[in-house]
Amino acid sequence: MKNGSHDQWIPTRREFLARSGLGLGAVGLSTLLNAGATGQAASEKGTRFLHFAPRAKRVIYLFQSGAPSQIELFDHKPVLNERFGEELPESVRRGQRLTGMTAGQSSFPLAGSKFSFRRHGQAGTWLSELLPHHAKIVDEICLVRSMQTDAINHDPATMFLQTGSQFPGRPSMGSWIDYGLGSENENLPAFIVLITKERYGQPLYSRLWGNGFLPSHHQGVQFRTGKEPVLYLNDPAGVNRGDRAVQLDVLRTLQQRQFERVRDPEIEARIAQYEMAFRMQTSVPELTDTSNEPESVYELYGKASRDPGSFAANCLLARRMVEQGVRFVQLYHRGWDQHDDLPKGIQRQCQDTDQASAALVLDLKQRGLLDETLVIWGGEFGRTNYSQGDLTRENYGRDHHPKCFSIWMAGGGIRAGINYGQTDEFSYNVVEQPVHVHDLQATMLHALGIDHERLTYRFQGRRFRLTDVHGHVVTPLLA
């Protein structure tokens, strides 16, 4: 407004508050962009949602896309072999929902695993012969056999596990953790995604590691195989690093002016992303170059670790990432969706993943990183105890089953060497200590020092959280 006698501009209360808030935002943005090697901004951001002393500082999630069969790997059920070919009792099924792929079957014959099991470790944990390397880490992991989920098909089940909702649009767990804790390394993203090359199955969409309604700089950054791990990161031909620095300075000035006009927080996020990309030009090549790793490390992870983009190579890369302070590393490995020809398919999957998964835990431990790194291994749901399609002793398939499946966790304040939860003798229903997907998410956040009920973001008039309005911390899983 203007004073009539002097034609002097005098701000209204609303204008004063808006401009004051803008000034504070500019100060915060300046701090973020100029934190440099001191890590001051990262430190301040990292305490925003730290509600109590953390047990873990970072997470590596080894997501097995397609849903591994718990019956072939972790949930030993001799009765399925004893009653091979018999009908699934209705007293066990209890009219539970089936997918469209088996709902029309006239018969639901019980299919025991073709593979043998043995006890390992101090707890006498049952493991399949398909997992000889897991037998070496059984005293380091917490095996949860009583997982449950709400979704029965892959896309909504994977979305539910990754974001807490079966519907697209919510932030992924890595984005929530980035939002809550921030980065420990100013030169690398807090949230990085790796996908095994040349392994096919259910589609993986970028919304699985998306930021949803959180500011866009919290989304996961996918690293790819090849000369350009991050797309569009390198300077164009004829543009040197000095020229790019000048361009960024000019661009930042223009965008700050735009922010002053429209006050869109996404402009701040865009500036931060440009700055991060510039710093990544030097940090990423060093991070992804594993040539300096000793021969013993390659032997630990297996010969496939020399093949960039393989699951083994990605596990090794994940260790290097958390070593450099990356908060959340998400690995995706496809190919577990075995509706038929399961024995052959699951052997191939275990050859890909068994040694490298175990090696990651052992490598983190020998480097003193396991206590501060939470490792999670598992898929989106389980598999049925009955065969989909024809059943023989040598060949069978299994349909989706959300009512029980197995995962394991290690490090990061998780109790080592224990088995948690129990399914019935048919591996169809959980009978002891159920763990829902929201419970897993709440427990993961708790290990990071975050109260899942207090990590919220206001959007469209409501405060959202990763666990929605559900979930509880499974305290027996914590050391």
C-alpha positions as CSV (number, residue, x, y, z in Angstrom):
1,M,0.0,0.0,0.0
2,K,1.0,3.7,-0.4
3,N,1.0,6.5,2.1
4,G,-1.1,9.3,0.5
5,S,1.1,12.2,1.7
6,H,4.5,11.0,0.7
7,D,3.6,8.4,-1.9
8,Q,5.7,5.9,0.0
9,W,5.2,2.2,-0.2
10,I,4.2,0.6,3.2
11,P,3.8,-3.2,3.2
12,T,0.6,-4.8,4.5
13,R,0.8,-7.4,7.2
14,R,0.4,-10.2,4.6
15,E,3.0,-8.7,2.3
16,F,5.5,-8.2,5.2
17,L,5.1,-11.9,6.3
18,A,5.4,-13.2,2.8
19,R,8.6,-11.2,2.1
20,S,10.0,-12.1,5.5
21,G,9.4,-15.8,4.8
22,L,11.0,-15.4,1.4
23,G,14.1,-13.9,3.0
24,L,14.4,-16.8,5.4
25,G,14.0,-19.2,2.5
26,A,16.8,-17.5,0.6
27,V,19.1,-17.7,3.6
28,G,18.3,-21.4,3.9
29,L,18.9,-21.9,0.2
30,S,22.2,-20.1,0.4
31,T,23.3,-22.2,3.3
32,L,22.4,-25.4,1.4
33,L,24.2,-24.4,-1.8
34,N,27.3,-23.2,-0.1
35,A,27.8,-25.8,2.7
36,G,30.7,-27.2,0.7
37,A,33.1,-29.5,2.5
38,T,31.9,-28.4,6.0
39,G,28.7,-30.5,5.6
40,Q,26.9,-27.9,7.8
41,A,23.7,-28.0,5.8
42,A,23.6,-31.8,5.7
43,S,24.2,-31.9,9.4
44,E,21.4,-29.5,10.2
45,K,19.0,-31.3,7.9
46,G,20.1,-34.6,9.3
47,T,18.7,-33.8,12.7
48,R,15.3,-32.5,11.5
49,F,13.5,-35.8,12.0
50,L,16.0,-37.6,14.2
51,H,13.7,-38.4,17.2
52,F,16.1,-40.7,19.1
53,A,19.5,-42.2,18.9
54,P,19.8,-44.1,15.6
55,R,20.9,-47.7,15.4
56,A,21.6,-47.4,11.7
57,K,22.7,-44.5,9.5
58,R,21.9,-45.9,6.1
59,V,20.0,-48.7,4.3
60,I,20.7,-51.1,1.5
61,Y,17.5,-52.7,0.2
62,L,18.0,-55.8,-2.0
63,F,14.5,-56.0,-3.6
64,Q,13.8,-59.3,-5.3
65,S,11.2,-58.4,-7.8
66,G,8.6,-61.0,-8.8
67,A,8.3,-62.6,-5.3
68,P,10.7,-65.4,-4.3
69,S,9.1,-68.6,-3.1
70,Q,9.5,-68.9,0.6
71,I,8.8,-72.6,0.4
72,E,11.9,-73.2,-1.8
73,L,14.2,-70.9,0.2
74,F,13.4,-70.2,3.9
75,D,10.1,-71.8,5.1
76,H,10.8,-75.6,5.4
77,K,7.5,-77.5,5.2
78,P,8.0,-81.3,5.1
79,V,4.2,-81.9,5.2
80,L,4.0,-80.5,1.7
81,N,6.2,-83.3,0.5
82,E,4.4,-85.9,2.6
83,R,1.0,-84.8,1.1
84,F,2.4,-84.1,-2.4
85,G,-0.5,-83.9,-4.9
86,E,-3.3,-83.9,-2.3
87,E,-5.8,-81.1,-2.4
88,L,-5.2,-78.0,-0.3
89,P,-7.6,-78.4,2.6
90,E,-10.4,-75.8,2.7
91,S,-9.8,-75.4,6.4
92,V,-6.4,-74.0,5.5
93,R,-7.4,-71.9,2.5
94,R,-10.4,-70.4,4.4
95,G,-11.9,-69.0,1.2
96,Q,-9.0,-66.6,0.7
97,R,-8.8,-64.5,-2.4
98,L,-6.9,-66.0,-5.4
99,T,-5.5,-64.4,-8.5
100,G,-7.2,-64.7,-11.8
101,M,-4.5,-67.1,-12.9
102,T,-5.5,-69.9,-10.6
103,A,-9.1,-69.0,-9.5
104,G,-10.4,-71.0,-12.3
105,Q,-8.5,-74.2,-11.4
106,S,-10.6,-77.1,-10.5
107,S,-7.8,-78.6,-8.3
108,F,-5.2,-77.1,-5.9
109,P,-2.7,-79.9,-5.5
110,L,-0.1,-79.4,-2.7
111,A,3.5,-79.1,-4.1
112,G,6.4,-79.8,-1.8
113,S,9.8,-78.3,-2.6
114,K,12.1,-80.3,-4.8
115,F,15.0,-79.0,-2.9
116,S,16.3,-80.2,0.5
117,F,16.8,-78.2,3.6
118,R,19.4,-78.2,6.4
119,R,19.8,-76.5,9.7
120,H,22.6,-73.9,10.0
121,G,24.0,-71.6,12.7
122,Q,23.5,-71.3,16.4
123,A,19.7,-71.0,16.0
124,G,19.5,-74.0,13.8
125,T,17.9,-72.0,11.0
126,W,16.4,-74.0,8.2
127,L,17.9,-73.0,4.8
128,S,17.5,-74.5,1.3
129,E,20.3,-76.2,-0.5
130,L,19.8,-73.4,-3.0
131,L,21.4,-70.9,-0.5
132,P,24.8,-72.3,0.4
133,H,26.4,-68.8,0.8
134,H,23.5,-67.7,3.0
135,A,24.5,-70.5,5.3
136,K,27.7,-68.5,6.0
137,I,25.8,-65.5,7.3
138,V,22.9,-67.1,9.1
139,D,24.2,-65.9,12.4
140,E,24.3,-62.4,11.1
141,I,20.7,-62.1,9.8
142,C,17.3,-61.9,11.3
143,L,15.0,-64.2,9.3
144,V,11.3,-63.1,9.3
145,R,9.0,-65.8,8.1
146,S,5.7,-64.1,9.0
147,M,5.5,-61.2,6.6
148,Q,2.1,-60.2,5.3
149,T,0.9,-57.7,2.7
150,D,-2.4,-56.4,1.4
151,A,-1.9,-56.7,-2.4
152,I,-2.1,-59.9,-4.5
153,N,-0.7,-58.6,-7.8
154,H,2.9,-57.4,-8.5
155,D,2.5,-53.8,-9.4
156,P,0.3,-52.7,-6.4
157,A,2.3,-55.0,-4.1
158,T,5.6,-53.6,-5.1
159,M,4.2,-50.1,-4.9
160,F,2.8,-50.8,-1.4
161,L,6.1,-52.1,-0.1
162,Q,8.1,-49.2,-1.6
163,T,5.7,-46.3,-0.8
164,G,3.2,-47.5,1.8
165,S,0.3,-47.3,-0.7
166,Q,-0.9,-49.5,-3.5
167,F,-1.6,-46.4,-5.7
168,P,1.0,-44.3,-7.5
169,G,1.8,-40.8,-6.2
170,R,3.2,-41.4,-2.8
171,P,6.9,-40.9,-2.0
172,S,9.1,-44.0,-1.9
173,M,10.8,-45.1,1.3
174,G,14.2,-43.8,0.1
175,S,12.7,-40.4,-0.6
176,W,11.1,-40.3,2.9
177,I,14.5,-41.1,4.4
178,D,16.2,-38.5,2.3
179,Y,13.6,-36.0,3.4
180,G,13.9,-37.0,7.0
181,L,17.7,-37.3,7.4
182,G,19.3,-35.7,4.4
183,S,22.6,-36.6,2.9
184,E,25.9,-37.4,4.6
185,N,27.8,-36.6,1.4
186,E,27.3,-33.3,-0.4
187,N,28.8,-34.7,-3.6
188,L,26.4,-37.7,-4.0
189,P,22.7,-38.2,-4.0
190,A,21.2,-39.5,-0.7
191,F,19.1,-42.0,-2.6
192,I,20.5,-44.2,-5.4
193,V,18.8,-46.9,-7.4
194,L,20.6,-49.9,-9.2
195,I,18.8,-52.4,-11.4
196,T,20.3,-55.7,-12.5
197,K,20.9,-55.7,-16.2
198,E,19.6,-58.4,-18.6
199,R,17.2,-59.8,-16.0
200,Y,13.6,-59.5,-17.0
201,G,10.2,-59.9,-15.4
202,Q,7.7,-57.5,-13.9
203,P,8.1,-53.9,-15.1
204,L,10.0,-51.5,-12.8
205,Y,8.6,-48.0,-13.1
206,S,10.5,-44.9,-11.9
207,R,7.5,-44.1,-9.6
208,L,8.8,-46.9,-7.4
209,W,11.7,-44.6,-6.4
210,G,9.9,-41.3,-7.0
211,N,9.5,-38.4,-4.7
212,G,5.7,-38.3,-4.9
213,F,4.6,-35.0,-3.4
214,L,7.9,-34.4,-1.6
215,P,10.2,-31.8,-3.3
216,S,11.8,-33.4,-6.4
217,H,15.3,-33.4,-5.2
218,H,14.3,-36.3,-2.8
219,Q,13.7,-38.7,-5.7
220,G,16.0,-41.6,-6.3
221,V,18.8,-41.3,-8.9
222,Q,19.1,-44.3,-11.1
223,F,22.7,-45.4,-11.9
224,R,23.0,-47.3,-15.2
225,T,25.6,-49.6,-16.7
226,G,28.1,-48.1,-19.1
227,K,30.2,-45.0,-19.6
228,E,27.4,-42.7,-18.4
229,P,26.0,-44.1,-15.1
230,V,23.8,-41.0,-14.7
231,L,22.1,-39.7,-17.9
232,Y,22.9,-36.2,-19.0
233,L,25.5,-35.7,-16.3
234,N,28.6,-35.2,-18.6
235,D,29.2,-31.8,-20.2
236,P,28.5,-31.6,-24.0
237,A,31.4,-31.6,-26.4
238,G,33.2,-28.3,-26.4
239,V,32.1,-27.2,-22.9
240,N,34.6,-27.4,-20.2
241,R,34.1,-27.5,-16.4
242,G,34.9,-23.8,-16.0
243,D,32.3,-22.9,-18.6
244,R,29.7,-25.1,-17.0
245,A,30.4,-23.4,-13.6
246,V,29.8,-20.0,-15.1
247,Q,26.6,-21.2,-16.7
248,L,25.3,-22.6,-13.4
249,D,26.1,-19.3,-11.6
250,V,24.0,-17.4,-14.2
251,L,21.2,-20.0,-14.1
252,R,21.1,-19.9,-10.3
253,T,20.8,-16.1,-10.3
254,L,17.9,-16.3,-12.9
255,Q,16.1,-19.0,-10.9
256,Q,16.5,-17.2,-7.6
257,R,14.9,-14.1,-9.2
258,Q,12.1,-16.3,-10.5
259,F,11.6,-17.8,-7.0
260,E,11.3,-14.3,-5.6
261,R,8.4,-13.6,-8.0
262,V,6.4,-16.9,-7.8
263,R,7.7,-18.5,-4.5
264,D,7.5,-22.0,-6.0
265,P,9.6,-24.4,-3.8
266,E,10.3,-26.6,-6.8
267,I,12.6,-23.8,-8.1
268,E,14.7,-24.3,-5.0
269,A,14.8,-28.0,-5.6
270,R,15.8,-27.5,-9.2
271,I,18.7,-25.3,-8.2
272,A,19.9,-27.9,-5.7
273,Q,19.7,-30.6,-8.3
274,Y,21.8,-28.5,-10.8
275,E,24.4,-28.0,-8.1
276,M,24.4,-31.7,-7.2
277,A,24.8,-32.7,-10.8
278,F,27.8,-30.4,-11.1
279,R,29.5,-32.0,-8.1
280,M,28.6,-35.5,-9.3
281,Q,30.7,-35.0,-12.5
282,T,33.8,-35.7,-10.4
283,S,32.3,-37.9,-7.6
284,V,30.4,-40.5,-9.7
285,P,33.3,-41.7,-11.9
286,E,35.4,-42.3,-8.9
287,L,32.6,-44.1,-7.1
288,T,31.7,-46.4,-10.0
289,D,35.3,-47.3,-10.8
290,T,35.9,-50.6,-8.9
291,S,39.2,-51.3,-10.5
292,N,41.1,-50.5,-7.3
293,E,39.2,-53.2,-5.4
294,P,41.5,-56.0,-4.2
295,E,41.3,-59.5,-5.8
296,S,39.9,-60.8,-2.5
297,V,36.8,-58.6,-2.8
298,Y,36.0,-60.0,-6.3
299,E,36.4,-63.5,-5.0
300,L,34.1,-62.7,-2.1
301,Y,31.3,-61.4,-4.4
302,G,31.9,-64.0,-7.1
303,K,33.2,-63.7,-10.7
304,A,30.0,-61.9,-11.8
305,S,31.1,-58.9,-9.7
306,R,33.5,-58.1,-12.5
307,D,30.6,-57.7,-14.9
308,P,29.1,-54.1,-14.5
309,G,25.4,-54.1,-14.0
310,S,25.1,-57.7,-12.7
311,F,23.5,-58.2,-9.3
312,A,26.9,-59.0,-7.8
313,A,28.5,-55.9,-9.3
314,N,25.6,-53.8,-7.9
315,C,26.1,-55.3,-4.4
316,L,29.7,-54.3,-4.5
317,L,28.8,-50.9,-5.8
318,A,26.2,-50.6,-3.0
319,R,28.9,-51.2,-0.4
320,R,31.1,-48.5,-2.0
321,M,28.1,-46.1,-1.9
322,V,27.3,-46.5,1.8
323,E,31.0,-46.2,2.5
324,Q,30.7,-42.8,0.9
325,G,27.7,-41.8,3.0
326,V,24.8,-42.5,0.6
327,R,21.7,-42.9,2.8
328,F,19.6,-45.3,0.9
329,V,20.7,-47.7,-1.9
330,Q,17.9,-49.6,-3.6
331,L,18.8,-52.7,-5.7
332,Y,16.2,-54.3,-7.9
333,H,16.7,-57.8,-9.2
334,R,14.0,-59.2,-11.5
335,G,13.0,-62.8,-12.5
336,W,11.4,-64.4,-9.4
337,D,7.9,-64.6,-10.9
338,Q,7.8,-68.4,-11.4
339,H,4.3,-69.5,-12.3
340,D,5.7,-72.5,-14.1
341,D,9.1,-74.2,-14.5
342,L,9.8,-73.0,-10.9
343,P,12.7,-75.4,-10.1
344,K,14.8,-74.4,-13.0
345,G,14.0,-70.7,-12.7
346,I,14.6,-70.4,-9.0
347,Q,18.0,-72.2,-9.3
348,R,19.0,-69.5,-11.9
349,Q,17.9,-66.7,-9.6
350,C,19.8,-68.1,-6.6
351,Q,22.9,-68.5,-8.7
352,D,22.6,-64.7,-9.4
353,T,21.9,-63.6,-5.9
354,D,23.0,-66.0,-3.2
355,Q,26.8,-65.4,-3.1
356,A,26.6,-61.7,-3.7
357,S,23.9,-61.1,-1.0
358,A,25.9,-63.0,1.6
359,A,29.1,-61.3,0.4
360,L,27.6,-57.8,1.0
361,V,26.9,-58.7,4.6
362,L,30.3,-60.1,5.2
363,D,32.0,-57.2,3.4
364,L,30.2,-54.6,5.5
365,K,31.0,-56.5,8.7
366,Q,34.8,-56.8,7.9
367,R,34.9,-53.0,7.2
368,G,33.1,-52.1,10.4
369,L,30.0,-50.8,8.4
370,L,27.4,-53.4,9.2
371,D,26.5,-52.0,12.6
372,E,25.5,-48.7,11.0
373,T,24.0,-50.2,7.8
374,L,20.6,-51.9,7.7
375,V,20.5,-54.5,4.9
376,I,17.0,-55.9,3.8
377,W,16.4,-58.8,1.4
378,G,13.0,-59.8,0.1
379,G,10.2,-59.5,-2.5
380,E,6.7,-58.1,-2.6
381,F,4.8,-61.2,-1.4
382,G,5.1,-65.0,-1.2
383,R,4.0,-68.0,-3.4
384,T,1.2,-70.5,-3.0
385,N,1.8,-74.0,-1.6
386,Y,-0.3,-75.5,-4.4
387,S,0.8,-75.8,-8.0
388,Q,-0.3,-73.5,-10.7
389,G,-0.9,-75.7,-13.7
390,D,0.3,-79.3,-14.0
391,L,2.2,-80.8,-11.1
392,T,5.0,-83.4,-11.3
393,R,7.8,-84.2,-9.0
394,E,10.3,-82.4,-11.2
395,N,8.2,-79.5,-12.4
396,Y,5.6,-77.2,-11.0
397,G,4.7,-73.5,-10.6
398,R,3.4,-71.3,-7.8
399,D,1.0,-68.4,-7.9
400,H,1.0,-65.2,-5.8
401,H,0.3,-65.4,-2.1
402,P,0.1,-62.3,0.1
403,K,-0.7,-64.0,3.4
404,C,2.8,-65.1,4.2
405,F,6.3,-64.7,2.9
406,S,9.9,-64.4,4.2
407,I,12.5,-61.7,4.2
408,W,15.7,-61.2,6.1
409,M,17.4,-58.2,7.7
410,A,21.0,-57.7,8.9
411,G,23.0,-55.0,10.7
412,G,21.8,-51.6,11.7
413,G,20.7,-52.5,15.2
414,I,18.7,-55.7,14.1
415,R,19.0,-58.8,16.3
416,A,21.4,-61.2,14.6
417,G,20.9,-64.9,14.3
418,I,17.2,-65.2,15.1
419,N,14.1,-66.5,13.4
420,Y,11.0,-64.5,13.9
421,G,7.4,-65.5,13.2
422,Q,5.9,-68.8,12.1
423,T,3.5,-70.0,9.4
424,D,1.3,-73.1,9.6
425,E,2.5,-76.4,8.4
426,F,1.3,-75.6,4.9
427,S,3.0,-72.2,4.7
428,Y,-0.3,-70.7,3.9
429,N,-1.2,-68.6,7.0
430,V,0.8,-66.9,9.7
431,V,0.2,-68.4,13.1
432,E,2.8,-66.6,15.2
433,Q,4.1,-63.0,15.3
434,P,2.7,-61.5,12.1
435,V,4.7,-58.6,10.5
436,H,2.8,-56.4,8.1
437,V,4.5,-54.3,5.5
438,H,3.7,-51.2,7.5
439,D,5.3,-52.8,10.5
440,L,8.5,-53.4,8.5
441,Q,8.5,-49.8,7.3
442,A,8.0,-48.6,10.9
443,T,10.8,-50.8,12.2
444,M,13.2,-49.7,9.4
445,L,12.6,-46.0,10.3
446,H,13.0,-46.7,14.0
447,A,16.4,-48.3,13.3
448,L,17.3,-45.0,11.7
449,G,16.2,-43.0,14.7
450,I,12.9,-41.9,13.2
451,D,9.4,-42.2,14.8
452,H,7.3,-43.3,11.8
453,E,4.3,-41.4,13.2
454,R,6.2,-38.1,13.3
455,L,7.8,-38.3,9.9
456,T,5.1,-36.4,8.1
457,Y,4.6,-34.1,5.1
458,R,1.6,-31.9,4.7
459,F,0.0,-32.2,1.2
460,Q,-3.5,-31.2,0.1
461,G,-4.6,-30.4,3.6
462,R,-3.5,-33.7,5.2
463,R,-0.3,-34.9,6.9
464,F,1.0,-38.0,5.1
465,R,3.5,-40.5,6.3
466,L,5.2,-43.6,4.9
467,T,3.1,-45.9,7.1
468,D,-0.1,-44.1,6.3
469,V,-2.2,-44.5,9.5
470,H,-0.9,-48.0,10.3
471,G,2.2,-49.8,11.5
472,H,4.0,-50.5,14.7
473,V,7.7,-51.1,15.5
474,V,8.5,-54.8,15.9
475,T,10.7,-54.3,18.9
476,P,11.8,-58.0,19.2
477,L,13.6,-57.6,15.9
478,L,15.8,-54.8,17.4
479,A,19.1,-55.6,19.2
